[in-house]
Amino acid sequence: MGKLFHSHPEMAVTHEFGNLQYVGLALMPYIRAIMARVQHVDTRWGFVESTSKILSVDEAKWLKRNNQKLALRYLLNIARATVGTVDYAAIEKAMKLTFPEASVVGDKLPQYSRHLDKYVGQSGLACVNIYRDCRDMTSSFLVKTRTDWAGQPWLAKCDTATKIAARWVRRIDMMERLDDQLYNIRYEELMTQPQKVLGQFGEWVQIDSTQFDIDMIQPTSIGNYKQGLTQQELAEVMAVAGPTMARLGYI
């Protein structure tokens, strides 16, 4: 979704840059944290352009170089924005210096949803939360654990359908608890009614919603769990998340 938001000429939304994760650090520790993230990401995705294809050697070098260039440009701007603690105002200023054409700036990162209570209510920070059917989310997550994320040490906490569904329930519970402080978007509605959803979103952020590139929206991922989950995995999801899914109207 970050790529969709970034397609708007007045928005600049990076793809899993993670710059908001380190808010509250002093300038030098913040710089080190961003550089460590750049090294960790390497060529697995781009901070502006994401990719899921197998890259050639030249494409991988290009992606790595672009990630490094973006991070360095952003960090130079952070140093212009503050010499002390990196707060939300400094991050916003640095992002707008990095993307001077944008009036709305941000970052898309799934891990932010773990700490929504940390982000909501902060001055100058608006939180957009996108949620989707637990069955499709679990199916997609399991594919990632067996491919792009294979071998990552943290996967032990979410390597089964039961664990992933429980994680989804916890985050939905937080979403509902903080509902009046979030802008929530239902993924399936965005995929099937993009003009309506983006129109409402555009009003909220005060931009022209017709400028989003809706051609990149592909609703084909809805219902993928039918092919991606075994009957056992589906049963595990329903046992854990069934009541929450029913409350949200998914079943």
C-alpha positions as CSV (number, residue, x, y, z in Angstrom):
1,M,0.0,0.0,0.0
2,G,3.0,2.3,0.5
3,K,3.6,2.2,-3.2
4,L,0.0,3.2,-3.9
5,F,0.2,6.2,-1.6
6,H,3.6,7.1,-3.0
7,S,2.1,7.2,-6.5
8,H,0.2,10.4,-5.5
9,P,2.2,13.5,-6.6
10,E,1.6,15.2,-3.2
11,M,2.5,12.2,-1.1
12,A,5.9,10.6,-0.3
13,V,5.5,7.3,1.5
14,T,8.6,5.1,1.9
15,H,8.4,1.3,1.8
16,E,9.5,-0.2,5.1
17,F,12.2,2.4,5.7
18,G,11.5,2.1,9.4
19,N,12.5,5.7,10.3
20,L,9.7,6.1,12.8
21,Q,10.9,3.0,14.8
22,Y,13.8,4.9,16.3
23,V,12.0,8.1,17.4
24,G,13.3,9.3,20.7
25,L,16.9,8.5,20.1
26,A,19.7,11.1,20.2
27,L,20.9,12.1,16.7
28,M,24.0,9.8,16.5
29,P,22.3,6.6,17.8
30,Y,19.4,7.4,15.4
31,I,21.9,7.7,12.5
32,R,23.5,4.4,13.4
33,A,20.1,2.7,13.7
34,I,19.1,3.8,10.2
35,M,22.5,2.7,8.7
36,A,22.1,-0.7,10.4
37,R,18.7,-1.0,8.9
38,V,20.1,-0.3,5.4
39,Q,22.6,-3.0,5.9
40,H,20.0,-5.4,7.1
41,V,17.7,-4.8,4.2
42,D,20.5,-4.9,1.6
43,T,18.7,-5.8,-1.7
44,R,15.6,-7.6,-0.3
45,W,13.3,-4.6,-1.0
46,G,13.6,-0.9,-2.0
47,F,12.7,1.9,0.4
48,V,10.8,3.6,-2.4
49,E,10.2,0.9,-5.0
50,S,9.4,-2.5,-3.6
51,T,10.1,-5.7,-5.6
52,S,9.3,-9.3,-5.2
53,K,11.0,-10.6,-8.3
54,I,14.4,-12.3,-8.6
55,L,16.9,-9.6,-9.3
56,S,19.8,-9.7,-11.7
57,V,23.2,-8.7,-10.3
58,D,22.9,-5.3,-11.9
59,E,19.4,-4.8,-10.6
60,A,20.5,-5.8,-7.1
61,K,23.3,-3.3,-7.2
62,W,21.0,-0.5,-8.5
63,L,18.5,-1.3,-5.7
64,K,21.2,-1.3,-3.0
65,R,22.7,1.9,-4.3
66,N,19.2,3.7,-4.3
67,N,18.5,2.5,-0.8
68,Q,21.9,3.9,0.4
69,K,21.4,7.2,-1.5
70,L,17.9,7.7,0.0
71,A,19.1,6.9,3.5
72,L,22.1,9.2,3.2
73,R,20.0,12.1,1.9
74,Y,17.5,11.6,4.6
75,L,20.1,11.4,7.3
76,L,21.7,14.7,6.1
77,N,18.3,16.2,6.4
78,I,17.8,14.8,9.9
79,A,21.0,16.5,10.9
80,R,19.6,19.7,9.5
81,A,16.4,19.2,11.4
82,T,17.9,18.5,14.9
83,V,21.1,18.3,16.8
84,G,19.5,16.7,19.8
85,T,16.7,14.1,20.2
86,V,15.1,12.9,17.0
87,D,11.4,13.6,17.5
88,Y,8.4,13.4,15.2
89,A,8.8,17.0,14.1
90,A,12.4,16.4,13.1
91,I,11.4,13.3,11.1
92,E,8.7,15.2,9.3
93,K,11.0,18.0,8.5
94,A,13.7,15.7,7.2
95,M,11.2,13.7,5.1
96,K,9.8,16.9,3.6
97,L,13.4,18.1,2.8
98,T,14.1,14.7,1.2
99,F,10.9,14.8,-0.8
100,P,10.3,18.6,-1.3
101,E,7.4,18.0,-3.8
102,A,5.3,16.3,-1.1
103,S,2.9,17.9,1.3
104,V,2.2,14.5,3.1
105,V,5.0,12.2,4.1
106,G,5.2,8.9,5.9
107,D,6.5,5.4,6.0
108,K,4.7,2.0,5.6
109,L,5.9,-0.7,7.9
110,P,3.8,-3.7,9.2
111,Q,5.7,-3.7,12.5
112,Y,4.3,-0.3,13.4
113,S,1.0,-2.0,14.1
114,R,2.6,-3.7,17.1
115,H,3.0,-0.4,18.8
116,L,0.0,1.7,17.7
117,D,-0.5,2.9,21.2
118,K,2.9,4.5,21.0
119,Y,2.2,6.4,17.8
120,V,-1.5,7.5,18.2
121,G,-2.1,10.9,19.6
122,Q,1.3,12.3,18.8
123,S,1.3,15.9,17.5
124,G,1.8,16.0,13.8
125,L,1.6,12.3,13.3
126,A,-1.5,10.7,11.7
127,C,-1.8,6.9,11.8
128,V,-3.3,4.9,8.9
129,N,-4.0,1.3,9.7
130,I,-4.9,-1.2,6.9
131,Y,-6.3,-4.6,8.0
132,R,-7.4,-7.6,6.0
133,D,-9.1,-11.0,6.3
134,C,-7.1,-13.1,8.7
135,R,-7.2,-16.1,6.4
136,D,-5.5,-14.3,3.5
137,M,-3.1,-12.6,5.8
138,T,-2.1,-15.9,7.3
139,S,-1.7,-17.5,3.9
140,S,0.5,-14.7,2.7
141,F,2.6,-14.7,5.8
142,L,3.2,-18.4,5.6
143,V,4.4,-18.1,2.0
144,K,6.9,-15.4,3.2
145,T,8.2,-17.6,6.0
146,R,9.1,-20.3,3.5
147,T,10.6,-17.9,0.9
148,D,11.8,-14.3,1.5
149,W,12.0,-14.6,5.3
150,A,13.3,-18.2,5.5
151,G,16.0,-18.6,8.2
152,Q,15.1,-15.4,10.1
153,P,15.5,-16.0,13.9
154,W,12.3,-14.2,14.8
155,L,10.2,-16.6,12.7
156,A,9.9,-19.0,15.6
157,K,7.3,-16.7,17.1
158,C,5.0,-16.8,14.0
159,D,5.8,-19.9,11.9
160,T,2.4,-21.6,12.2
161,A,-1.1,-20.7,11.3
162,T,-2.1,-20.7,15.0
163,K,0.6,-18.2,15.9
164,I,0.0,-15.9,13.0
165,A,-3.8,-15.9,13.6
166,A,-3.2,-15.1,17.3
167,R,-0.9,-12.2,16.3
168,W,-3.7,-10.9,14.0
169,V,-6.3,-11.0,16.8
170,R,-4.0,-9.1,19.1
171,R,-3.5,-6.3,16.5
172,I,-7.2,-6.2,15.7
173,D,-8.0,-5.8,19.4
174,M,-5.5,-2.9,19.6
175,M,-7.0,-1.4,16.4
176,E,-10.5,-1.5,17.9
177,R,-9.3,-0.1,21.3
178,L,-7.7,2.9,19.5
179,D,-10.3,3.2,16.8
180,D,-11.1,6.9,17.4
181,Q,-7.4,7.8,17.0
182,L,-6.7,5.8,13.8
183,Y,-7.7,6.0,10.2
184,N,-8.6,2.4,9.4
185,I,-8.9,1.1,5.9
186,R,-10.3,-2.4,5.1
187,Y,-8.0,-3.9,2.5
188,E,-10.8,-5.7,0.7
189,E,-12.8,-2.5,0.3
190,L,-9.8,-0.7,-1.0
191,M,-9.2,-3.4,-3.6
192,T,-12.8,-3.5,-4.8
193,Q,-14.0,0.1,-4.3
194,P,-10.8,2.1,-4.7
195,Q,-12.4,5.4,-5.8
196,K,-14.7,5.4,-2.8
197,V,-12.0,4.5,-0.2
198,L,-9.3,6.8,-1.7
199,G,-11.9,9.6,-2.0
200,Q,-12.6,9.4,1.7
201,F,-8.9,9.1,2.5
202,G,-8.1,12.1,0.2
203,E,-10.6,14.2,2.1
204,W,-9.0,13.2,5.4
205,V,-5.5,14.2,4.3
206,Q,-6.7,17.1,2.1
207,I,-5.4,16.0,-1.2
208,D,-7.0,15.3,-4.6
209,S,-7.8,11.6,-4.5
210,T,-8.0,11.3,-8.3
211,Q,-4.2,11.6,-8.5
212,F,-3.6,8.1,-7.1
213,D,-2.5,5.5,-9.6
214,I,-5.4,3.1,-9.1
215,D,-4.2,1.0,-12.1
216,M,-1.8,-0.7,-9.7
217,I,-4.6,-2.0,-7.5
218,Q,-5.2,-5.7,-8.2
219,P,-7.9,-7.4,-6.1
220,T,-6.7,-10.9,-7.1
221,S,-5.2,-11.5,-3.7
222,I,-8.6,-11.6,-2.0
223,G,-9.5,-15.2,-1.2
224,N,-6.0,-16.6,-1.9
225,Y,-6.2,-18.6,1.3
226,K,-8.4,-21.1,-0.6
227,Q,-5.3,-22.2,-2.4
228,G,-2.7,-21.1,0.1
229,L,-3.9,-22.8,3.3
230,T,-4.3,-26.5,4.0
231,Q,-7.5,-27.6,5.6
232,Q,-5.7,-28.1,8.9
233,E,-4.2,-24.6,8.7
234,L,-7.6,-23.1,7.9
235,A,-9.1,-24.9,10.9
236,E,-6.3,-23.5,13.1
237,V,-7.1,-19.9,11.9
238,M,-10.8,-20.3,12.5
239,A,-10.3,-21.7,16.0
240,V,-8.2,-18.7,17.0
241,A,-9.6,-15.8,14.9
242,G,-13.2,-17.0,14.1
243,P,-15.0,-14.8,16.7
244,T,-13.0,-11.7,15.7
245,M,-13.5,-12.3,12.0
246,A,-17.3,-12.7,12.6
247,R,-17.4,-9.4,14.5
248,L,-15.7,-7.7,11.5
249,G,-18.1,-9.3,9.0
250,Y,-15.5,-11.6,7.3
251,I,-17.6,-14.7,8.0
